[in-house]
Amino acid sequence: MTQIRKPVASDKQQILGFCTNTFSWGDYIHEVYDSWTNEGELVILEENNEPIAMCHGVIYSEEKMLWIEGIRVRQDYRRKGFAELLISHLERNAHDLGISHADMLIESENVPSLNLAAKIGYEIKSQWNYFAVESKKTSYSSLFDSVDYDELNYSELRFVESWRWIPLTRSNFQRLNSDGQILCIRDNKKIQSLGIMTDSRSFDNTMILTILFGKSYGIQKFIQYVQRLALEKNYSKLRILTQQDEIPIVSIQKKFPFYLVEKIL
Ligand SMILES: CC(C)(COP(=O)(O)OP(=O)(O)OC[C@H]1O[C@@H](n2cnc3c(N)ncnc32)[C@H](O)[C@@H]1OP(=O)(O)O)[C@@H](O)C(=O)NCCC(=O)NCCS
């Protein structure tokens, strides 16, 4: 019998048991499983009394967004429609709460997931690149320009927090701005480059810089600043997310392209 339910304590070991070598680099579910069981909606699919698939959904009420992440189906149960069942369960619950769209991030080479997303009505909204960068001592200046939300005429801007692509609403902007997380550089008074730095709550020790837009000079300043800050604050990982194909830095360790996909519920 197939059943979708909330997690119970005994699920953890079985779920983590098949979330080890999911990708060439391994998996991250063990890092987030505990926080996901306490935050948002972690759903488990059980088949004949065994947990064989999971998925996590987080509701962003103000943004009217359901963020979907961590879809995992045990290898020997794939291609039976279980991922579709889990996602539509989360979508239905979110729709009942007045949520208007569901979003997720898919690696550009993950063909099964891209096909899955397309089959159930998701469309590619934007392409992003992920750069792994080292923290290090740099000659940097923390003098950035101030910026007001009303100057940003881009309703589609997003920033990355805890590996979720969150719309930059006025209240998100104000929260980030009062915490000094918004980096701005102007050129002749006009905003030339804009970045947002966050530290990940679910993922240990990660600082993330989203480059919303910018020119080489500004982006380089942002990167130097966060490299130094990551070192000072003892973050072991520094990640840069941007829609640009290249970033002006020599010591890039890795680059991965991803798609942000969205469905109107
Ligand atoms: C991607 C994944 C979640 C799909 O789970 P699943 O239960 O096998 O998917 P479903 O059976 O619901 O498949 C639904 C559709 O997805 C697509 N799909 C799924 N697996 C596919 C594959 N291996 N190749 C091509 N298309 C595939 C198909 O369109 C499929 O419909 P169809 O069977 O009618 O052709 C599963 O392969 C998995 O756990 N992969 C590793 C983790 C991962 O990549 N997670 C997603 C990160 S964004």
The ligand as an SDF file (V2000), in Angstrom:
LIG
                    3D

 48 50  0  0  0  0  0  0  0  0999 V2000
   14.4260   12.4450  -10.1190 C   0  0  0  0  0  0  0  0  0  0  0  0
   13.6930   11.4260   -9.2490 C   0  0  0  0  0  0  0  0  0  0  0  0
   13.2390   12.1260   -7.9640 C   0  0  0  0  0  0  0  0  0  0  0  0
   12.4610   10.9460  -10.0190 C   0  0  0  0  0  0  0  0  0  0  0  0
   11.7040   10.0950   -9.1840 O   0  0  0  0  0  0  0  0  0  0  0  0
   10.7160    8.9940   -9.7680 P   0  0  0  0  0  0  0  0  0  0  0  0
    9.7890    8.5660   -8.6810 O   0  0  0  0  0  0  0  0  0  0  0  0
   11.4810    7.9450  -10.4620 O   0  0  0  0  0  0  0  0  0  0  0  0
    9.9100    9.8550  -10.8510 O   0  0  0  0  0  0  0  0  0  0  0  0
    8.4790    9.5140  -11.4350 P   0  0  0  0  0  0  0  0  0  0  0  0
    8.3140    8.0380  -11.5320 O   0  0  0  0  0  0  0  0  0  0  0  0
    7.4360   10.2740  -10.6660 O   0  0  0  0  0  0  0  0  0  0  0  0
    8.6480   10.0830  -12.9080 O   0  0  0  0  0  0  0  0  0  0  0  0
    7.8550   11.1140  -13.4300 C   0  0  0  0  0  0  0  0  0  0  0  0
    8.4470   11.5680  -14.7620 C   0  0  0  0  0  0  0  0  0  0  0  0
    9.7650   12.0740  -14.5520 O   0  0  0  0  0  0  0  0  0  0  0  0
   10.5780   11.7900  -15.7000 C   0  0  0  0  0  0  0  0  0  0  0  0
   11.6550   10.8670  -15.3280 N   0  0  0  0  0  0  0  0  0  0  0  0
   11.8230   10.2620  -14.1330 C   0  0  0  0  0  0  0  0  0  0  0  0
   12.9410    9.5030  -14.1380 N   0  0  0  0  0  0  0  0  0  0  0  0
   13.4870    9.6290  -15.3690 C   0  0  0  0  0  0  0  0  0  0  0  0
   14.6480    9.0930  -15.9850 C   0  0  0  0  0  0  0  0  0  0  0  0
   15.4840    8.2720  -15.3190 N   0  0  0  0  0  0  0  0  0  0  0  0
   14.9280    9.4600  -17.2590 N   0  0  0  0  0  0  0  0  0  0  0  0
   14.1210   10.3020  -17.9230 C   0  0  0  0  0  0  0  0  0  0  0  0
   12.9820   10.8340  -17.3950 N   0  0  0  0  0  0  0  0  0  0  0  0
   12.6710   10.5060  -16.1310 C   0  0  0  0  0  0  0  0  0  0  0  0
    9.6470   11.1310  -16.6910 C   0  0  0  0  0  0  0  0  0  0  0  0
    9.0500   12.1510  -17.4670 O   0  0  0  0  0  0  0  0  0  0  0  0
    8.6310   10.4900  -15.7610 C   0  0  0  0  0  0  0  0  0  0  0  0
    7.4020   10.2400  -16.4190 O   0  0  0  0  0  0  0  0  0  0  0  0
    7.2060    8.8520  -17.2170 P   0  0  0  0  0  0  0  0  0  0  0  0
    7.6620    7.7480  -16.3120 O   0  0  0  0  0  0  0  0  0  0  0  0
    5.7290    8.8350  -17.4930 O   0  0  0  0  0  0  0  0  0  0  0  0
    8.0490    8.9700  -18.4570 O   0  0  0  0  0  0  0  0  0  0  0  0
   14.5770   10.1920   -8.9110 C   0  0  0  0  0  0  0  0  0  0  0  0
   15.1790    9.7420  -10.1040 O   0  0  0  0  0  0  0  0  0  0  0  0
   15.6600   10.4650   -7.8890 C   0  0  0  0  0  0  0  0  0  0  0  0
   15.4800   10.2960   -6.6680 O   0  0  0  0  0  0  0  0  0  0  0  0
   16.8220   10.9290   -8.3990 N   0  0  0  0  0  0  0  0  0  0  0  0
   17.9610   11.2820   -7.5540 C   0  0  0  0  0  0  0  0  0  0  0  0
   17.7250   12.5320   -6.7590 C   0  0  0  0  0  0  0  0  0  0  0  0
   17.3700   13.7300   -7.6100 C   0  0  0  0  0  0  0  0  0  0  0  0
   17.9050   13.9700   -8.6790 O   0  0  0  0  0  0  0  0  0  0  0  0
   16.4460   14.5280   -7.0470 N   0  0  0  0  0  0  0  0  0  0  0  0
   15.9510   15.7270   -7.6480 C   0  0  0  0  0  0  0  0  0  0  0  0
   16.8330   16.8770   -7.3810 C   0  0  0  0  0  0  0  0  0  0  0  0
   16.1480   18.3420   -8.0940 S   0  0  0  0  0  0  0  0  0  0  0  0
  1  2  1  0
  2  3  1  0
  2  4  1  0
  2 36  1  0
  4  5  1  0
  5  6  1  0
  6  7  2  0
  6  8  1  0
  6  9  1  0
  9 10  1  0
 10 11  2  0
 10 12  1  0
 10 13  1  0
 13 14  1  0
 14 15  1  0
 15 16  1  0
 15 30  1  0
 16 17  1  0
 17 18  1  0
 17 28  1  0
 18 19  1  0
 18 27  1  0
 19 20  2  0
 20 21  1  0
 21 22  1  0
 21 27  2  0
 22 23  1  0
 22 24  2  0
 24 25  1  0
 25 26  2  0
 26 27  1  0
 28 29  1  0
 28 30  1  0
 30 31  1  0
 31 32  1  0
 32 33  2  0
 32 34  1  0
 32 35  1  0
 36 37  1  0
 36 38  1  0
 38 39  2  0
 38 40  1  0
 40 41  1  0
 41 42  1  0
 42 43  1  0
 43 44  2  0
 43 45  1  0
 45 46  1  0
 46 47  1  0
 47 48  1  0
M  END
$$$$
